[in-house]
Amino acid sequence: MKDILNREIQEYINANLNTDLHSLLLKKSPFPEVTMQQLVQQIKGKKVALKKFPFLLKDNIIFPPNLNLEQASSQATAEFKAGNLEGKKFLDLTSGFGIDAYFLSQKFEEVTLVEQNTELLEIVKHNWTVLNRNANFINDNLENFLVKNQEKFDLIYLDPARRDEHKNKKFLLEDLSPNLLEIQDQLFNFSNEVLIKLSPLIDISYLISVLNHIVEIQIIAVKNEVKELLVFRKKNQNGENKLITCTNLESDEPSFSFQYHWEKEAVSEYSEPLQYLYIPNNAVLKSGGFNSISEHFNLKKLHPNTHFYTSDDLRTDFPGRILRIEIIESKAVKKGEKYNIISKNHPLTPDEIKKKYKIKDGGEHYLIFTQSLKSKIILRCV
């Protein structure tokens, strides 16, 4: 591993950041001490870091295999998760490439990282030395560590593996590694607060039904793509007040929060389209808080199965896209015009709409095909 840090090898890596990697793999390594596969892996790592975790674009940083790069959190989500977390002792039970741990632990005095992959932990240990960060690095699996551990921590963090031995994706908590349902109570022997990162595909109602002591679930999107769910658990807190917070990072949209049990009590009013159309971001849609957002912002829904909202008074603090719209007849759609097409709760897909009306994708305006309580409608932004 250390051979990759030789000055000439690092210069070669930096000089080939824009070279086609497939063509490089067909060549022989110019350095006897490292393979071309190892060189390409470092080039890939730097390219990923450029977009995903730019804080690692420093001299002498070593990057792990592709799977570890893919599974690591982005710098943007890790920094957001760190939020106001602070304390004396922080424990990451599933360290991986250590991106989350690096940011989450910044306001803790003592940091412990547990990772069963020896080579990966050595890479993290080296990188943290380069970054001038200290930690206790423990090469063991989570289960063994919990059996032997005698310490208490202010916060435990874990990001369970979501793939099986065949690299198939898993979502149910009992199928993750570790099995969260088996250890959820055990974790409170070592800390009163537990933070868990989960797949963005997990169902929130299922999650609440099987995992105890949840106080908050954060749904984190980046540029309107939901990246992860974050679950905060606190010992001895198991009431019905579970806060759901929806955040769309790298946008100018505000976060939206509501109590999970409010959704059952909230009631949406309905209306035909008014002056403004509101399209919730994907973090809000993932939350299922369709009535809560209607009630909170005093907006009316178009249809029970169309999560579009409308009003005559502009609400600029809405977490999503806001369009000023008009209802149009189908004959008003002219052949060859350009629109960004949205189809929700409508029988035609965007491709079918383009073909039927002979229109093109693009331009500055939106054309929305949807449904109100009365009928199918076409809306155009103005």
C-alpha positions in Angstrom: 0.0 0.0 0.0 2.7 2.5 0.9 4.5 2.0 -2.5 1.6 3.9 -4.1 2.8 7.0 -2.2 6.2 7.2 -4.0 6.6 10.6 -5.6 7.0 9.4 -9.1 3.9 7.1 -8.8 1.8 10.0 -7.4 2.9 12.2 -10.3 1.9 9.5 -12.8 -1.6 9.2 -11.1 -2.1 13.0 -11.2 -1.0 13.1 -14.8 -3.5 10.5 -15.9 -6.6 11.8 -14.2 -8.2 12.5 -17.6 -6.8 9.4 -19.4 -9.2 6.7 -20.5 -9.1 4.0 -17.8 -9.9 1.1 -20.0 -6.9 1.9 -22.3 -4.7 2.2 -19.2 -5.7 -1.2 -18.0 -4.4 -2.7 -21.2 -1.0 -1.3 -20.6 1.8 -2.6 -18.4 2.5 -0.7 -15.2 5.6 1.5 -15.6 6.5 0.8 -11.9 7.5 -2.7 -10.9 6.3 -2.2 -7.3 2.6 -1.5 -8.2 0.2 -3.0 -10.7 -1.7 -1.1 -13.3 -4.9 -2.1 -11.5 -3.6 -0.4 -8.4 -2.7 2.7 -10.3 -6.1 2.8 -12.0 -7.8 2.4 -8.6 -6.1 5.5 -7.3 -7.0 7.5 -10.4 -10.7 6.3 -10.0 -10.6 7.3 -6.3 -9.4 10.8 -7.1 -12.0 11.3 -9.8 -14.7 10.2 -7.3 -13.3 12.4 -4.6 -13.5 15.4 -6.9 -17.3 15.2 -6.8 -18.1 13.2 -3.7 -15.6 14.1 -1.0 -13.2 16.9 -2.2 -11.7 17.3 1.3 -9.6 14.2 0.4 -7.9 15.8 -2.6 -4.7 16.1 -0.8 -1.2 14.7 -1.3 -0.6 11.2 0.0 -4.3 10.2 0.4 -4.9 6.5 -0.5 -8.2 5.4 -2.0 -9.9 2.0 -1.4 -11.6 -0.3 -4.0 -14.7 0.8 -5.9 -17.3 -0.8 -3.6 -16.0 1.1 -0.6 -16.1 4.4 -2.6 -19.7 3.7 -3.7 -20.8 2.8 -0.2 -19.2 5.9 1.5 -21.3 8.9 2.2 -20.7 12.1 0.3 -19.0 15.0 2.0 -22.3 17.0 1.7 -24.4 14.5 3.5 -21.7 13.8 6.1 -21.3 17.5 6.9 -25.1 17.9 7.2 -25.4 14.9 9.5 -22.7 16.3 11.8 -25.0 19.2 12.5 -24.9 20.1 16.2 -23.5 16.7 17.4 -21.0 17.0 20.1 -19.8 15.3 23.2 -16.8 13.5 24.8 -16.8 10.0 23.2 -17.9 9.0 19.7 -18.1 5.4 18.4 -18.6 4.4 14.8 -19.3 0.7 14.7 -19.2 0.3 10.9 -16.4 2.7 9.9 -16.0 1.8 6.2 -14.0 4.5 4.4 -14.6 6.8 7.4 -16.2 9.7 5.6 -19.2 9.9 8.1 -16.9 9.4 11.1 -14.5 12.1 10.0 -17.3 14.8 10.1 -19.6 13.4 12.7 -16.8 13.1 15.3 -15.3 16.6 14.8 -16.8 18.0 18.0 -16.0 14.9 20.1 -12.9 14.6 22.3 -12.3 10.9 21.7 -13.1 8.9 18.6 -13.3 5.1 18.2 -13.7 3.5 14.7 -14.5 -0.2 14.4 -14.0 -1.9 11.0 -13.6 -5.6 10.2 -11.9 -5.1 6.9 -8.2 -5.0 7.8 -6.9 -3.4 4.6 -9.7 -0.8 4.6 -9.0 0.2 8.2 -5.3 0.6 7.4 -6.2 3.0 4.6 -8.4 5.0 6.9 -5.8 5.1 9.6 -3.2 6.3 7.1 -5.5 9.0 5.7 -6.5 10.3 9.1 -2.8 10.7 9.9 -2.4 12.7 6.8 -5.5 14.8 7.8 -4.1 15.2 11.3 -7.0 13.5 13.0 -6.7 11.1 15.9 -8.8 8.0 16.6 -8.8 4.6 18.3 -8.8 2.2 15.3 -10.2 -1.3 16.1 -9.9 -4.1 13.6 -12.8 -6.3 14.6 -16.4 -7.0 13.7 -19.2 -5.2 15.4 -20.5 -8.3 17.3 -17.1 -9.2 18.8 -16.5 -5.6 19.8 -19.8 -5.3 21.6 -19.1 -8.5 23.6 -15.7 -7.2 24.7 -16.4 -3.5 25.1 -16.6 -2.0 28.6 -16.8 1.7 27.7 -19.7 4.1 27.5 -20.1 6.6 24.6 -22.0 9.8 24.1 -23.0 8.7 20.6 -23.0 5.5 18.7 -23.2 5.7 14.9 -23.6 2.8 12.5 -24.3 2.3 8.8 -25.2 -1.4 8.3 -24.1 -3.1 5.1 -27.0 -3.3 2.7 -25.7 -6.0 0.4 -25.5 -9.8 0.9 -22.5 -12.0 -0.1 -23.7 -12.0 -3.7 -23.8 -8.2 -3.7 -27.6 -8.1 -3.9 -29.2 -5.1 -2.2 -31.1 -5.6 1.1 -33.6 -3.3 2.8 -35.3 -5.0 5.7 -33.6 -4.4 9.0 -33.3 -8.1 9.8 -31.4 -8.7 6.5 -28.8 -6.0 7.1 -25.3 -6.7 8.5 -25.5 -6.3 11.4 -29.1 -7.3 12.0 -30.4 -4.2 13.6 -33.4 -5.9 15.2 -31.1 -8.2 17.1 -28.8 -5.5 18.5 -31.2 -2.5 18.9 -31.6 -2.9 22.6 -28.0 -4.0 23.2 -26.6 -0.7 21.8 -28.2 1.2 24.7 -25.9 -0.7 27.1 -23.1 1.5 25.7 -24.8 4.8 24.9 -28.1 6.7 25.4 -28.0 8.0 21.9 -27.7 6.0 18.6 -27.6 7.3 15.1 -28.3 4.9 12.2 -27.9 5.5 8.4 -30.3 3.5 6.2 -31.2 3.0 2.6 -33.4 5.7 1.0 -35.7 2.9 -0.2 -36.7 1.7 3.2 -40.4 2.2 4.1 -40.9 4.6 7.0 -44.0 3.0 8.4 -42.2 -0.4 8.4 -39.2 1.3 10.1 -41.3 2.8 12.9 -43.1 -0.5 13.4 -39.9 -2.6 14.0 -37.4 -0.2 15.5 -37.9 1.2 19.0 -37.0 4.4 20.7 -37.0 6.5 17.5 -37.2 10.3 18.2 -36.5 11.6 14.7 -36.1 10.3 11.1 -34.3 12.6 8.7 -34.8 12.1 5.0 -31.7 13.6 3.2 -31.8 14.4 -0.5 -29.1 16.0 -2.6 -30.2 18.1 -5.6 -33.6 16.4 -5.2 -32.3 12.8 -5.2 -33.0 11.1 -1.9 -29.7 9.6 -0.7 -30.4 8.2 2.8 -32.5 8.0 5.9 -31.0 8.9 9.2 -32.6 7.5 12.4 -32.0 9.1 15.8 -32.8 6.9 18.7 -32.7 7.8 22.4 -32.9 5.5 25.4 -36.1 5.6 27.4 -37.9 7.7 24.8 -40.5 5.7 23.0 -43.6 7.9 22.7 -45.6 8.5 19.6 -43.9 11.9 18.9 -41.5 11.0 16.1 -40.3 13.9 14.1 -39.9 13.5 10.4 -37.5 16.0 8.8 -37.1 16.4 5.0 -34.0 18.2 3.7 -32.9 18.8 0.1 -29.2 19.7 0.2 -27.6 21.8 -2.5 -30.8 23.6 -3.1 -32.3 26.8 -1.8 -35.4 25.0 -0.4 -36.1 25.0 3.3 -36.4 21.9 5.3 -39.8 20.6 6.3 -40.7 18.8 9.5 -43.8 17.2 11.0 -44.7 14.8 13.7 -45.4 11.3 12.2 -48.7 10.9 14.0 -49.9 14.2 12.7 -50.3 12.8 9.2 -53.2 10.6 10.2 -55.0 13.5 11.8 -54.2 16.1 9.1 -56.9 16.8 6.4 -56.3 18.1 2.9 -58.8 20.3 1.2 -59.2 20.0 -2.6 -59.4 22.6 -5.4 -59.2 23.0 -9.1 -55.8 24.7 -10.1 -55.4 28.2 -8.8 -52.6 30.7 -9.7 -49.7 28.7 -8.2 -48.8 25.0 -8.4 -46.5 23.5 -5.8 -44.6 20.3 -6.5 -42.9 18.9 -3.3 -39.3 17.8 -3.5 -38.5 14.1 -3.4 -37.5 14.2 0.3 -41.0 15.4 1.2 -42.6 12.8 -1.2 -40.6 10.1 0.5 -41.9 11.2 3.9 -45.5 10.5 3.0 -46.5 13.8 4.7 -49.0 14.7 2.0 -51.8 16.0 4.3 -49.3 17.5 6.7 -47.7 19.7 4.1 -51.1 20.8 2.7 -52.2 21.8 6.2 -49.0 23.4 7.2 -48.7 25.7 4.2 -52.5 26.2 3.8 -52.5 24.7 0.3 -55.1 22.7 -1.5 -54.5 19.4 -3.3 -55.6 18.8 -6.8 -56.5 15.1 -6.3 -56.0 12.4 -3.6 -53.5 10.6 -5.8 -51.9 13.7 -7.3 -49.4 15.2 -4.8 -49.6 18.6 -6.4 -50.8 21.6 -4.4 -52.3 24.9 -5.4 -53.1 28.4 -4.0 -53.8 32.0 -5.1 -51.4 33.4 -2.4 -47.7 32.7 -3.2 -45.9 30.6 -0.5 -42.2 31.2 -1.2 -41.1 29.0 1.7 -42.5 25.8 0.2 -40.0 22.9 0.0 -40.1 22.2 -3.7 -40.8 23.7 -7.1 -43.3 26.6 -7.4 -44.9 27.4 -10.8 -47.3 30.1 -11.8 -49.7 28.2 -14.0 -52.8 28.4 -16.3 -55.1 25.7 -17.5 -55.0 25.1 -21.2 -56.9 23.1 -23.8 -55.0 20.4 -25.7 -55.4 22.3 -28.9 -53.3 25.1 -27.4 -50.2 22.8 -27.5 -48.6 23.7 -30.8 -46.6 21.2 -32.8 -42.8 21.6 -32.5 -42.9 23.6 -29.3 -40.4 22.9 -26.5 -41.5 22.1 -22.9 -40.2 20.4 -19.8 -43.0 17.8 -19.5 -44.3 16.5 -16.2 -46.9 13.7 -16.1 -48.4 12.7 -12.7 -51.6 10.7 -12.2 -52.2 10.8 -15.9 -52.6 7.9 -18.3 -49.9 9.2 -20.8 -46.1 9.1 -20.0 -43.9 12.0 -21.0 -42.7 10.1 -24.1 -46.2 9.3 -25.1 -47.2 13.0 -24.6 -44.3 14.2 -26.8 -45.3 11.7 -29.5 -49.0 12.5 -29.4 -48.6 16.3 -29.4 -45.4 16.4 -31.6 -43.5 18.5 -29.0 -39.9 18.5 -27.9 -38.2 18.3 -24.5 -36.4 21.4 -23.2 -36.9 25.1 -23.2 -37.8 27.3 -20.2 -41.5 26.4 -19.8 -43.3 23.5 -18.1 -46.2 21.5 -19.4 -47.9 19.5 -16.7 -50.3 16.7 -17.5 -52.3 15.6 -14.4 -55.7 15.2 -12.9 -57.9 17.2 -10.6 -61.1 16.0 -8.9 -63.1 16.9 -11.9 -61.1 15.6 -14.8 -57.7 15.2 -16.6 -56.1 18.6 -17.1 -53.1 20.3 -18.9 -51.3 23.1 -17.0 -48.7 25.4 -18.5 -46.4 27.6 -16.5 -46.6 31.3 -17.3 
